[in-house]
Amino acid sequence: MQKFIQYLKDVRSEMAKVSWPTRDEVVGATTLVVILSIAFSIVIKVFDMALSRVLGFLLNL
């Protein structure tokens, strides 16, 4: 049990050393991730539609 208590003390000590991001940094990073995810999904959808049309055209020849 003593080892577990020492582990918890060590965890608390290490967590105090962590440099936590500010709220503005978290909001900015989250916004960037959401925007990039939407942009990439749109790009992938456009390529998928184009490839589907090309393959559909080639298969109907």
Summary of the structure (lengths in Angstrom):
residues: 61
radius of gyration: 24.9
end to end distance: 75.2
largest distance: 76.6
contacts: 105
relative contact order: 0.06
helix: 87%
strand: 0%
